Amino acid sequence: MKVVIAIGFFIILGSLASAFFFLMKDRSKSPKTVVRSLTVRIGVSIALFLMILIAYSQGWIEPTGIR
């Protein structure tokens, strides 16, 4: 489960970096690529959050607390 969560975070960061790149380098009048990248980031973030909630409720992951 840790690997799946880590992959989700990397996808979120990659999408955010992609949106930043298109925002800085793409000087066209159409901001569709930036909006699409940010939409993917939001979708993956929500899916990852729901997956963590489901995994916790099923007992697949457990909180460890601060040591």
URBELVEN-V787432 format. One record per helix or strand of 2 or more residues. SS is the DSSP state (hx for helix, st for strand). FROM is the first residue (numbers start at 1). TO is the last residue. Records with the same first field share a line. If there is no record, write none. Layout:
SS: FROM-TO, FROM-TO
This chain:
hx: 2-25, 32-58
